[in-house]
Structures are given as structure tokens and as C-alpha cells.
Amino acid sequence: MITRHDVATRLADYLQHRLTLEELVAWAERAMMEEEFEEDYLEELRDIISRLGLADVERFSLSLEDCANYLARLGYRVKVEVSQAQ
């Protein structure tokens, strides 16, 4: 079962460059076909995951703002930290 925490973790991994866009899209496509979703967030999870499955299409690209909005819908917030490169 996919929970809101699972989606938040995938988005965080993508934002922190631990997951490529292609990997995120592939996961979302598989999830839409194969998985059940947390009942309390069923509509949000279906909507967000279906949009993530299209993120590799230029018209439906994925921005930081999109990720922040998706995470907010699931009860999370994005905190950006900037540090000097070494």
C-alpha cells in the first residue's frame, strides 16, 4: 500500500537528487497500475501520483513549486537550505 509518507519520501529523494526524474516517473507509473493507496488520502495520492507519472513530458514538467504544493496537500512542507559549494 502506498501512503502519503511514501510519496513524500519519493519527492524528497527527487528534490535532493537521490532519485532521477526518470526513476520518479517510472515509480509513479508502476504505482498507478499496481498499488493500493492509503484510504485517508486516496484522492490526493491518485492525483499526485498520476501527475508525477507525466512529469517527463515537457508540457507537464515538475517544478520545485509543484513538489512543494504536492507535499503540502499531503501534510508536509518544503524547507530549502542553501550552502556554499566547496
Steps between C-alpha positions, in 0.01 A plus 500: 500500500628845412466758775542875502834441674616284206420778253662764721814285523515458121457873445766580761738253335437665165552851638824391668626334179492148642239406240495608136193634326491184290504283813225707662283477188556124469404451866185709456397311187543164678317628807198608296472154345589273788451654841227581748499840667457615858125543542511831690694665214365299209399792276815702568728201446334402171515856371860565604635164385323526165657843447842367598458232236482777237788709634736390223273657238610858432145634523461345848847567641567489874612817678605566858169682545310192376686280748436744785128511414475121484677464832276764660191307384641197682576689822869575442697817429817568306793667668779614269854534629774663295869452576818610334656246265836366610 
